[in-house]
Amino acid sequence: MSIEVQNLHKWYGSNQALNDISFSIKKGEIVGFLGPNGAGKTTTMKILTCLMPPTEGHATVCGLDVRKNPIGIQRLIGYLPENNPLYGDMFVQEYLNFVSQIYHIPNRQSRITDIIKQTGLVSHAHKLIKELSKGYRQRVGLAQALIHDPQVLILDEPTTGLDPNQILEIREIIRQQGKTILLSTHIMQEVEAMCDRVIIIHKGKIIANNSTADLKKQIKSHERIIVEFDRPLTADYFKNDKLLREVEMIDNQRLSIRQREKEDLRTHLFDFAVAHNLRILEMYQEHNSLEDVFRELTHA
């Protein structure tokens, strides 16, 4: 296993940030690490990157214990923290040279040239970091995380605040690495596009650990039928209809109707339309999304 976490606890004074969490990540696996703000994601990542010790429990990265061999682990991981601290008064190439010296990388210039190309920084290599847009500063952060060719990448909100084009570009850079990756993000589409598996943490506890497809099947919330009629309706149309009570009005002609397991509302909706002299302009099934999963599991 690239990452192994067993019965991990972390206390900040009287506040328990992690409560007996356990999980593992195989070599080459990309895992999304999700949770509400304050759930314990960043604390877990800081323990795995040896920036803080756990209060109790064990964690290993590439077989090395976070308590016993922090320097060895830090040689093997690339870490992009959420706030992406950079030296704004350094030039991009100068900064990457500085980082490469810390890691004692042989053939530094060759490696810096290669990583600048990989992260799309060729036209910005001789600019001051403080003059870069947020998207390019994120590229610099990724470059420093990748410069020493780590076995494991730990990325905390790598695309926060970026525009859709920047998100796609950063996502592609990450995906091309072929490394073990633990990725924390609030962007559900990013998880579905990139991750083999999802771990959800809530109030310091692991509450889900599965593929996105299996998580969608397990949640209690039900799939919806979206239907559009040819003229406006009001809630009065549905108040005496037992099957259509859980109706959400998207607008006055389009409805979202939650259907229960093994229940098919389509025939009933056709009968409803005939009874009220309506025509159905559009009808389709909307499947559970990862966002539905996240909301249901973390709403409490």
Rosetta silent file (secondary structure, phi, psi, omega in degrees, C-alpha in Angstrom):
SEQUENCE: MSIEVQNLHKWYGSNQALNDISFSIKKGEIVGFLGPNGAGKTTTMKILTCLMPPTEGHATVCGLDVRKNPIGIQRLIGYLPENNPLYGDMFVQEYLNFVSQIYHIPNRQSRITDIIKQTGLVSHAHKLIKELSKGYRQRVGLAQALIHDPQVLILDEPTTGLDPNQILEIREIIRQQGKTILLSTHIMQEVEAMCDRVIIIHKGKIIANNSTADLKKQIKSHERIIVEFDRPLTADYFKNDKLLREVEMIDNQRLSIRQREKEDLRTHLFDFAVAHNLRILEMYQEHNSLEDVFRELTHA
SCORE:     score description
SCORE:     0.000 S_00000001
   1 L     0.000  138.974  175.535    0.000    0.000    0.000 S_00000001
   2 L   -74.556  -38.123  178.543    1.193    3.529   -0.763 S_00000001
   3 E  -132.252  132.479  178.027   -0.786    4.979    2.165 S_00000001
   4 E  -134.616  121.144  179.389   -1.983    3.104    5.238 S_00000001
   5 E  -121.289  125.999 -176.091   -3.909    4.812    8.048 S_00000001
   6 E  -130.684  116.628  172.246   -4.908    2.827   11.138 S_00000001
   7 E    50.392   49.021 -175.671   -7.036    4.069   14.050 S_00000001
   8 E   -81.996  132.470  174.571   -5.815    7.644   13.719 S_00000001
   9 E  -125.766  146.651  172.336   -6.828   10.223   16.338 S_00000001
  10 E  -144.546  126.047  177.277   -5.932   13.890   16.553 S_00000001
  11 E  -114.543  138.815  167.465   -6.792   16.301   19.336 S_00000001
  12 E  -112.191   94.702 -173.738   -6.273   20.068   19.422 S_00000001
  13 L    63.168 -121.081  179.604   -6.606   20.676   23.131 S_00000001
  14 L   -91.555   -0.803 -177.734  -10.158   19.584   23.965 S_00000001
  15 E   -97.190  121.703  179.493  -11.239   19.529   20.312 S_00000001
  16 E   -91.788  112.712 -178.277  -11.083   16.153   18.571 S_00000001
  17 E   -86.729  -35.822  178.064  -10.311   16.666   14.890 S_00000001
  18 E  -127.601  134.277 -174.174   -9.902   12.970   13.955 S_00000001
  19 E  -125.909   86.770  172.327  -11.763   10.140   15.638 S_00000001
  20 E    60.126   53.304 -178.920  -10.345    6.668   14.953 S_00000001
  21 E   -92.536  144.567  177.612  -10.058    6.880   11.166 S_00000001
  22 E  -141.526  136.927  172.473   -8.642    4.058    9.034 S_00000001
  23 E  -167.200  166.162  176.558   -8.164    3.700    5.277 S_00000001
  24 E  -140.126  154.325  179.251   -5.591    2.563    2.731 S_00000001
  25 E  -132.127  125.294 -178.130   -4.633    3.622   -0.800 S_00000001
  26 L   -77.774  160.568  177.684   -2.986    1.254   -3.280 S_00000001
  27 L   -59.294  130.596  177.837   -0.066    2.177   -5.504 S_00000001
  28 L    82.929   -1.812 -178.486   -1.230    4.153   -8.549 S_00000001
  29 L   -83.896  142.908  174.163   -4.744    4.751   -7.169 S_00000001
  30 E  -109.387  118.441 -174.369   -6.358    8.208   -7.312 S_00000001
  31 E  -120.679  128.425  174.038   -8.632    8.771   -4.314 S_00000001
  32 E   -83.589  133.565 -178.406  -10.915   11.726   -3.685 S_00000001
  33 E  -115.238  103.860 -171.263  -10.953   12.895   -0.062 S_00000001
  34 E  -113.349  155.312  175.513  -14.210   14.729    0.601 S_00000001
  35 L   169.592  156.253  176.069  -15.844   16.351    3.587 S_00000001
  36 L   -63.376  166.222  174.794  -17.418   19.595    4.812 S_00000001
  37 L   -57.562  134.863  179.297  -15.193   22.393    6.072 S_00000001
  38 L    82.508    9.393 -176.205  -13.711   21.392    9.416 S_00000001
  39 L   -77.379  -23.398 -178.733  -14.297   17.670    8.844 S_00000001
  40 L   121.387    6.963 -177.449  -10.628   16.707    9.287 S_00000001
  41 H   -63.548  -53.835 -175.915   -9.340   16.545    5.699 S_00000001
  42 H   -65.869  -36.598  176.596   -6.455   19.002    6.064 S_00000001
  43 H   -59.881  -45.233  178.385   -5.492   17.566    9.451 S_00000001
  44 H   -60.291  -44.116 -179.254   -5.227   14.100    7.895 S_00000001
  45 H   -65.726  -36.942  178.936   -3.122   15.446    5.047 S_00000001
  46 H   -67.750  -33.658  176.213   -0.796   17.284    7.424 S_00000001
  47 H   -68.273  -43.983 -178.673   -0.246   14.061    9.365 S_00000001
  48 H   -66.719  -28.821  178.090    0.498   12.113    6.161 S_00000001
  49 L   -92.193    6.521  175.681    2.967   14.804    5.041 S_00000001
  50 L    64.858   27.499  175.234    4.601   14.738    8.502 S_00000001
  51 L   -85.725  -16.898  173.105    3.783   18.380    9.219 S_00000001
  52 L  -152.849  150.998  179.432    2.154   17.342   12.491 S_00000001
  53 L   -87.240  153.709  171.517    2.076   14.114   14.523 S_00000001
  54 L   -74.275  157.956  174.253   -1.096   12.158   15.295 S_00000001
  55 L   -76.334  -43.559  176.445   -2.266   11.991   18.899 S_00000001
  56 E  -143.141  163.714  176.108   -2.925    8.252   18.615 S_00000001
  57 E    93.121 -177.049 -174.173   -2.847    5.610   15.901 S_00000001
  58 E  -132.963  149.132  173.432   -0.509    4.826   13.037 S_00000001
  59 E  -147.303  136.937  176.223    0.050    6.040    9.475 S_00000001
  60 E  -129.172  148.010  174.147    2.565    4.929    6.879 S_00000001
  61 E  -125.723  120.129 -176.556    3.471    6.262    3.444 S_00000001
  62 L    53.018   37.374  176.337    5.271    3.822    1.117 S_00000001
  63 L    84.327   -4.421 -179.519    5.915    1.634    4.164 S_00000001
  64 E   -98.127  137.446 -177.446    7.528    4.404    6.241 S_00000001
  65 E   -80.841  134.145 -176.787    6.024    5.424    9.579 S_00000001
  66 L   -64.863  -25.973  178.763    5.075    9.114    9.927 S_00000001
  67 L   -81.694  -38.810 -170.100    6.438    9.216   13.474 S_00000001
  68 L   -90.489  -25.986 -173.764    9.687    7.341   12.866 S_00000001
  69 L  -140.678   58.058 -177.457   10.769    8.503    9.403 S_00000001
  70 H   -62.874  -38.951 -179.236    9.297   11.925    8.520 S_00000001
  71 H   -66.499  -41.200  177.796   12.262   13.013    6.369 S_00000001
  72 H   -61.092  -40.141  178.350   12.142    9.781    4.400 S_00000001
  73 H   -66.729  -43.324 -177.230    8.429   10.267    3.746 S_00000001
  74 H   -65.843  -21.775  173.600    8.858   13.884    2.674 S_00000001
  75 H   -73.542  -23.460 -172.945   11.361   12.743    0.039 S_00000001
  76 H   -99.520   -9.038 -176.621    8.709   10.422   -1.404 S_00000001
  77 E  -117.027  152.611  168.776    5.680   12.739   -1.478 S_00000001
  78 E  -114.122  129.655 -173.357    4.685   15.854   -3.362 S_00000001
  79 E  -125.186  126.686  172.439    2.383   18.163   -1.399 S_00000001
  80 E  -116.616  101.181  179.949    0.275   21.061   -2.629 S_00000001
  81 L   -72.625  164.310 -175.017   -1.395   22.696    0.394 S_00000001
  82 L   -60.263  -41.787 -175.886   -4.654   24.612    0.068 S_00000001
  83 L   -86.295   -3.216  173.505   -3.106   28.064    0.510 S_00000001
  84 L    43.828   66.273 -178.370   -0.189   27.239   -1.857 S_00000001
  85 L   -69.860  125.291 -179.461    2.525   29.278   -0.101 S_00000001
  86 L  -132.097  161.693  175.887    5.039   30.609   -2.626 S_00000001
  87 L   -91.115   98.824 -172.918    7.865   33.146   -2.609 S_00000001
  88 L   -62.568  -26.839 -177.708    6.286   35.963   -4.589 S_00000001
  89 L   -89.602    7.107  175.074    9.530   37.899   -5.087 S_00000001
  90 L  -101.474  149.404  172.187   11.260   34.965   -6.776 S_00000001
  91 E   -74.623  154.596 -175.962   11.108   34.208  -10.489 S_00000001
  92 H   -55.329  -51.509 -178.075    9.398   30.933  -11.405 S_00000001
  93 H   -65.124  -37.409  178.504   12.582   29.236  -12.619 S_00000001
  94 H   -62.736  -43.252 -179.664   14.544   30.620   -9.670 S_00000001
  95 H   -63.806  -44.695 -179.412   11.976   29.226   -7.226 S_00000001
  96 H   -66.703  -32.009  173.991   12.005   25.769   -8.840 S_00000001
  97 H   -65.140  -41.590  177.478   15.807   25.788   -8.715 S_00000001
  98 H   -59.833  -47.097 -179.809   15.593   26.607   -5.001 S_00000001
  99 H   -64.828  -41.525 -178.845   13.170   23.702   -4.393 S_00000001
 100 H   -64.080  -31.359  176.122   15.282   21.298   -6.444 S_00000001
 101 H   -68.200  -37.646  177.945   18.329   22.141   -4.301 S_00000001
 102 H   -59.547  -38.949 -178.730   16.377   21.275   -1.158 S_00000001
 103 L   -87.000    1.010 -179.711   15.684   17.821   -2.616 S_00000001
 104 L    53.302   48.372 -177.846   19.307   17.434   -3.855 S_00000001
 105 L   -77.683  126.898  175.069   18.051   16.615   -7.348 S_00000001
 106 L   -72.666  156.455 -179.841   20.797   15.584   -9.772 S_00000001
 107 L    50.311   53.549 -171.876   20.839   17.258  -13.199 S_00000001
 108 H   -56.946  -47.526 -174.489   18.746   20.070  -11.785 S_00000001
 109 H   -62.074  -39.200  178.323   18.503   22.226  -14.887 S_00000001
 110 H   -63.622  -43.392 -179.845   17.303   19.342  -17.023 S_00000001
 111 H   -67.408  -40.029  179.342   14.645   18.429  -14.475 S_00000001
 112 H   -63.745  -43.932  178.097   13.506   22.061  -14.071 S_00000001
 113 H   -59.901  -41.989 -178.999   13.178   22.453  -17.849 S_00000001
 114 H   -65.487  -44.551 -176.142   11.159   19.234  -18.008 S_00000001
 115 H   -73.163  -30.744  175.074    8.775   20.149  -15.182 S_00000001
 116 H   -63.453  -40.562  176.398    8.250   23.663  -16.586 S_00000001
 117 H   -66.128  -45.455 -178.498    7.126   22.060  -19.848 S_00000001
 118 H   -57.700  -39.111 -173.770    4.897   19.523  -18.053 S_00000001
 119 L   -97.762    8.513  174.675    3.062   22.206  -16.104 S_00000001
 120 L    68.822   36.321 -176.450    2.704   24.683  -18.977 S_00000001
 121 L  -108.543   11.479 -174.361    4.980   27.348  -17.486 S_00000001
 122 H   -55.824  -45.961 -176.814    7.363   27.834  -20.426 S_00000001
 123 H   -78.258   -4.824 -177.915    6.127   31.351  -21.252 S_00000001
 124 H  -119.847    6.598 -173.365    6.109   32.333  -17.551 S_00000001
 125 L   -62.463  -27.310 -176.844    9.405   30.825  -16.361 S_00000001
 126 L  -107.971   24.080  175.671   11.134   34.232  -16.154 S_00000001
 127 L  -103.841  153.179  173.339    8.288   36.096  -14.461 S_00000001
 128 E   -68.713  140.827 -178.550    7.995   36.962  -10.781 S_00000001
 129 H   -60.599  -36.806 -177.947    5.585   34.621   -9.001 S_00000001
 130 H   -67.826  -15.196  179.577    3.661   37.549   -7.511 S_00000001
 131 H   -89.995   -4.907 -177.175    2.872   38.763  -11.047 S_00000001
 132 L   -83.414  152.499  171.409    1.174   35.490  -12.038 S_00000001
 133 L   -68.967  167.263 -179.740   -2.568   34.830  -12.114 S_00000001
 134 H   -61.084  -38.463  179.788   -3.963   32.375   -9.588 S_00000001
 135 H   -60.130  -41.285  179.792   -4.134   29.670  -12.249 S_00000001
 136 H   -76.548  -29.835  173.561   -0.430   30.005  -13.008 S_00000001
 137 H   -65.389  -35.588  175.575    0.491   30.178   -9.324 S_00000001
 138 H   -64.923  -36.110  176.044   -1.311   26.837   -8.956 S_00000001
 139 H   -63.285  -40.716  177.465    0.842   25.502  -11.792 S_00000001
 140 H   -63.753  -41.868  177.064    3.946   26.657   -9.924 S_00000001
 141 H   -60.522  -41.619  176.330    2.642   24.923   -6.796 S_00000001
 142 H   -65.396  -39.880  179.637    2.143   21.724   -8.772 S_00000001
 143 H   -60.323  -43.433  179.321    5.594   22.080  -10.308 S_00000001
 144 H   -68.381  -29.980  177.620    7.234   22.260   -6.876 S_00000001
 145 H   -72.081  -24.859 -175.125    5.189   19.229   -5.748 S_00000001
 146 H  -102.216  -11.878 -168.259    6.374   17.253   -8.807 S_00000001
 147 L   -56.585  -33.697 -176.580    9.963   18.501   -9.174 S_00000001
 148 L   -98.034   15.868  177.626   11.513   15.562   -7.279 S_00000001
 149 L    51.885   60.880 -175.895    9.369   12.931   -9.074 S_00000001
 150 L   -71.158  160.015  176.071    7.547   11.761   -5.915 S_00000001
 151 L   -81.146  -28.256 -175.593    5.803    8.409   -5.576 S_00000001
 152 E  -129.172  135.961  174.050    2.764    9.957   -3.860 S_00000001
 153 E  -111.500  131.799  175.443    0.936   13.248   -4.485 S_00000001
 154 E  -121.225  112.744 -170.698   -1.167   14.861   -1.753 S_00000001
 155 E  -120.889  119.082 -177.388   -3.223   17.737   -3.134 S_00000001
 156 E  -105.892  104.602  179.360   -5.415   19.929   -0.928 S_00000001
 157 L    53.921   56.980 -173.927   -7.985   21.871   -3.005 S_00000001
 158 L   -68.596  -16.559 -177.132   -5.689   22.215   -6.063 S_00000001
 159 L  -118.829   15.531  179.207   -8.297   23.994   -8.233 S_00000001
 160 L   -60.235  129.980  175.125  -10.033   26.293   -5.726 S_00000001
 161 L    81.187    4.093 -179.355  -10.820   29.694   -7.228 S_00000001
 162 L   -91.949  155.901  177.320   -9.837   28.767  -10.782 S_00000001
 163 L   -80.842  166.936 -175.180  -11.992   29.326  -13.844 S_00000001
 164 H   -54.969  -38.670  178.722  -13.353   26.299  -15.798 S_00000001
 165 H   -66.279  -42.111  178.728  -10.543   26.366  -18.375 S_00000001
 166 H   -64.266  -39.389  178.988   -7.879   26.512  -15.679 S_00000001
 167 H   -59.897  -45.903  179.973   -9.565   23.654  -13.795 S_00000001
 168 H   -62.818  -39.583 -178.990   -9.467   21.432  -16.884 S_00000001
 169 H   -67.415  -45.990  178.944   -5.808   22.273  -17.511 S_00000001
 170 H   -64.045  -41.584  179.270   -4.719   21.581  -13.909 S_00000001
 171 H   -59.048  -41.306 -178.882   -6.811   18.384  -13.876 S_00000001
 172 H   -67.289  -39.299  176.927   -5.066   17.144  -17.012 S_00000001
 173 H   -60.151  -45.191 -179.271   -1.621   17.828  -15.536 S_00000001
 174 H   -63.411  -45.554 -174.476   -2.544   15.840  -12.422 S_00000001
 175 H   -65.621  -29.840 -177.400   -4.046   12.967  -14.368 S_00000001
 176 L   -73.287  -12.029 -171.076   -0.955   12.576  -16.577 S_00000001
 177 L   -73.504  -28.666 -179.523    1.347   11.868  -13.620 S_00000001
 178 L    64.445   33.448 -177.523    0.435    8.189  -13.114 S_00000001
 179 L  -113.407  167.865  169.514    1.116    8.436   -9.368 S_00000001
 180 E   -70.182  126.993 -174.303   -0.700    7.527   -6.178 S_00000001
 181 E  -133.299  129.544  168.696   -2.827   10.603   -5.463 S_00000001
 182 E  -108.851  116.578 -169.814   -4.904   11.710   -2.482 S_00000001
 183 E  -121.142  116.630  174.969   -7.007   14.637   -3.688 S_00000001
 184 E   -97.023  130.493  179.898   -9.105   16.882   -1.465 S_00000001
 185 L  -160.276  158.391  172.105  -11.661   19.029   -3.275 S_00000001
 186 L  -103.017    0.805 -177.773  -15.176   20.467   -3.059 S_00000001
 187 L   -93.980  103.937 -172.953  -15.691   20.129   -6.816 S_00000001
 188 H   -65.623  -34.743  178.905  -17.699   16.941   -7.276 S_00000001
 189 H   -62.425  -32.661  179.313  -17.256   16.849  -11.064 S_00000001
 190 H   -65.366  -41.854  179.268  -13.516   16.795  -10.477 S_00000001
 191 H   -65.070  -46.201 -178.988  -13.811   13.713   -8.271 S_00000001
 192 H   -64.563  -33.186 -177.847  -16.045   11.901  -10.754 S_00000001
 193 H   -77.110  -29.656 -168.660  -13.704   12.749  -13.620 S_00000001
 194 H  -113.944  -29.163 -163.403  -10.442   11.778  -11.923 S_00000001
 195 L   -97.863  142.434  174.945  -10.869    9.440   -8.969 S_00000001
 196 L   -78.706  -27.376 -173.254  -10.995    5.663   -8.708 S_00000001
 197 E  -153.699  159.933 -179.822  -12.535    5.844   -5.257 S_00000001
 198 E  -127.240  132.822  170.407  -13.985    8.323   -2.770 S_00000001
 199 E  -113.938  127.135  178.575  -13.395    8.630    0.960 S_00000001
 200 E  -113.140  127.136  178.048  -15.825   10.921    2.812 S_00000001
 201 E  -114.366  139.894 -178.235  -14.952   12.234    6.253 S_00000001
 202 E  -146.382  124.839 -179.043  -17.445   14.005    8.523 S_00000001
 203 L    53.280   40.377  175.165  -16.880   15.320   12.046 S_00000001
 204 L    81.254    4.749 -179.025  -13.553   13.519   12.208 S_00000001
 205 E  -123.449  145.973  173.427  -14.900   10.097   11.169 S_00000001
 206 E   -77.734  121.156 -178.073  -14.788    8.169    7.893 S_00000001
 207 E  -112.266   -8.453  176.481  -18.420    7.721    6.825 S_00000001
 208 E  -158.057  144.546  179.688  -17.919    6.373    3.290 S_00000001
 209 E  -156.276   92.345 -173.738  -15.158    4.626    1.356 S_00000001
 210 E  -165.250  175.338  173.229  -16.162    3.286   -2.050 S_00000001
 211 L   -70.807  157.610  179.939  -16.291    3.942   -5.785 S_00000001
 212 H   -62.088  -38.711 -179.013  -18.575    6.775   -6.911 S_00000001
 213 H   -62.670  -44.262 -179.085  -20.834    4.298   -8.734 S_00000001
 214 H   -69.899  -35.162  177.822  -21.315    2.138   -5.638 S_00000001
 215 H   -63.122  -40.074  179.917  -21.885    5.173   -3.412 S_00000001
 216 H   -63.783  -33.240  179.616  -24.668    6.383   -5.692 S_00000001
 217 H   -74.001  -28.759 -172.098  -26.389    3.008   -5.413 S_00000001
 218 H   -83.524  -25.603 -172.745  -26.148    2.937   -1.617 S_00000001
 219 L   -70.237  155.778 -175.423  -27.632    6.306   -0.691 S_00000001
 220 L   -79.619  -26.845 -178.101  -31.227    6.567    0.452 S_00000001
 221 L   -63.053  148.142 -170.418  -32.199    9.533   -1.685 S_00000001
 222 L  -106.504  155.852  179.419  -34.165    8.470   -4.745 S_00000001
 223 L   -68.813  159.034 -174.266  -33.804    9.259   -8.387 S_00000001
 224 E  -115.621  153.712  167.895  -36.015   11.933   -9.907 S_00000001
 225 E  -105.024  126.348  174.127  -38.260   12.288  -12.901 S_00000001
 226 E  -101.735  125.804 -178.187  -38.034   15.687  -14.591 S_00000001
 227 E  -134.609  140.089  177.310  -41.155   16.524  -16.581 S_00000001
 228 E  -121.156  127.511  178.083  -42.206   19.604  -18.527 S_00000001
 229 E  -100.336  169.109 -174.542  -45.858   20.315  -19.406 S_00000001
 230 L   -84.129   -4.544  176.315  -47.221   22.622  -22.096 S_00000001
 231 L  -150.635  162.913 -175.145  -48.776   25.102  -19.677 S_00000001
 232 L   -64.514  148.885  175.489  -48.232   26.375  -16.108 S_00000001
 233 L  -128.017  163.427  173.365  -49.317   24.361  -13.060 S_00000001
 234 L  -122.277  169.687 -179.448  -49.652   25.134   -9.369 S_00000001
 235 H   -62.157  -23.495 -179.811  -49.129   22.961   -6.290 S_00000001
 236 H   -60.736  -26.643 -179.724  -52.920   22.492   -6.041 S_00000001
 237 H   -61.881  -25.804 -169.366  -52.747   20.071   -8.984 S_00000001
 238 L  -112.379   -5.693 -170.158  -50.834   17.561   -6.848 S_00000001
 239 L   -64.322  -26.306  179.688  -52.150   17.927   -3.299 S_00000001
 240 L  -104.005    8.853 -178.732  -54.564   14.982   -3.577 S_00000001
 241 L  -101.417  110.409 -174.667  -52.258   12.772   -5.658 S_00000001
 242 L   -63.336  -34.299 -177.786  -50.509   10.248   -3.394 S_00000001
 243 L   -79.049  -25.113 -174.666  -47.807    9.398   -5.927 S_00000001
 244 L  -110.232   25.573 -179.359  -46.989   13.001   -6.849 S_00000001
 245 L   -69.084  -38.049 -176.624  -46.879   14.602   -3.422 S_00000001
 246 L   -86.217   65.501 -177.724  -43.091   15.066   -3.380 S_00000001
 247 E  -103.906  130.758  172.508  -43.097   17.559   -6.237 S_00000001
 248 E  -110.558  128.073  179.722  -40.537   20.351   -6.540 S_00000001
 249 E   -84.169  111.928  174.711  -41.415   23.150   -8.946 S_00000001
 250 L   -73.028  -47.531  165.367  -38.367   23.965  -11.081 S_00000001
 251 L  -148.267 -171.653 -171.608  -40.484   26.617  -12.763 S_00000001
 252 L   -72.833   -6.242  177.424  -44.247   26.826  -13.337 S_00000001
 253 L  -119.696  -16.522 -178.022  -44.134   24.252  -16.160 S_00000001
 254 E  -111.904  134.284 -175.446  -41.203   22.028  -15.166 S_00000001
 255 E  -125.150  150.851  171.295  -41.320   19.699  -12.190 S_00000001
 256 E  -117.284  121.375 -175.274  -38.884   17.469  -10.325 S_00000001
 257 E  -122.401  119.662 -179.060  -40.566   14.426   -8.799 S_00000001
 258 E   -78.617  128.828  179.341  -38.679   12.093   -6.482 S_00000001
 259 L  -112.412  143.863 -177.607  -39.485    8.453   -7.079 S_00000001
 260 L   -84.074  167.409 -178.649  -39.021    5.662   -4.586 S_00000001
 261 L   -55.377  138.586  178.121  -37.208    2.394   -5.152 S_00000001
 262 L    60.340   24.558  179.952  -38.899    0.062   -7.677 S_00000001
 263 L  -117.298  128.880  179.355  -41.445    2.770   -8.490 S_00000001
 264 L  -117.658  112.343 -174.319  -41.950    3.968  -12.050 S_00000001
 265 L   -89.383   -3.719 -171.402  -43.934    7.209  -12.287 S_00000001
 266 H   -62.862  -46.666  178.979  -43.929    7.572  -16.058 S_00000001
 267 H   -61.494  -41.942  179.529  -47.247    5.801  -16.704 S_00000001
 268 H   -63.229  -37.567  179.302  -48.852    7.703  -13.861 S_00000001
 269 H   -67.698  -37.290  175.291  -47.577   10.997  -15.273 S_00000001
 270 H   -63.084  -43.941  178.176  -49.087   10.224  -18.678 S_00000001
 271 H   -63.501  -40.635  177.872  -52.435    9.459  -16.996 S_00000001
 272 H   -59.946  -44.004 -179.598  -52.109   12.659  -14.930 S_00000001
 273 H   -62.826  -43.339  179.525  -51.512   14.681  -18.113 S_00000001
 274 H   -63.368  -44.181 -176.947  -54.593   13.178  -19.831 S_00000001
 275 H   -63.198  -28.711 -176.719  -56.774   13.789  -16.757 S_00000001
 276 L  -109.459   14.697  177.270  -55.787   17.486  -16.669 S_00000001
 277 L    56.126   46.202  179.939  -55.758   18.060  -20.429 S_00000001
 278 L  -112.797  157.243  171.238  -51.987   18.593  -20.450 S_00000001
 279 L  -115.051  138.335  176.387  -49.303   17.675  -22.924 S_00000001
 280 E   -87.736  117.576  179.284  -45.886   16.398  -21.854 S_00000001
 281 E   -87.144  -30.787 -178.653  -43.184   18.310  -23.726 S_00000001
 282 E  -157.757  143.177  174.818  -40.241   16.557  -22.090 S_00000001
 283 E  -153.064  129.776  177.980  -39.653   13.799  -19.530 S_00000001
 284 E  -152.948  161.317 -179.777  -36.411   12.169  -18.392 S_00000001
 285 E   -94.664  132.457  178.017  -34.885   10.437  -15.396 S_00000001
 286 E  -106.564  117.908 -175.336  -32.261   12.278  -13.374 S_00000001
 287 L   -81.306  159.701  175.215  -29.855    9.911  -11.635 S_00000001
 288 L   -58.570  141.125  177.563  -28.290   10.400   -8.230 S_00000001
 289 L  -109.904  168.491  175.985  -25.116   12.478   -8.381 S_00000001
 290 H   -62.941  -30.212  176.184  -22.054   12.495   -6.157 S_00000001
 291 H   -63.525  -39.748  175.144  -23.378   15.786   -4.809 S_00000001
 292 H   -59.825  -44.535  179.156  -26.560   13.948   -3.696 S_00000001
 293 H   -58.850  -49.695 -177.008  -24.367   11.377   -1.944 S_00000001
 294 H   -60.197  -46.075 -178.733  -22.323   14.065   -0.221 S_00000001
 295 H   -62.729  -44.320 -176.771  -25.396   15.992    0.947 S_00000001
 296 H   -65.944  -39.222 -175.611  -27.168   12.936    2.287 S_00000001
 297 H   -79.127  -22.889 -174.093  -24.156   11.612    4.180 S_00000001
 298 H  -117.144   11.122 -173.895  -23.029   14.943    5.672 S_00000001
 299 L   -70.749  -24.888 -175.998  -26.298   16.835    6.233 S_00000001
 300 L   -76.275    0.000    0.000  -26.393   16.127    9.991 S_00000001
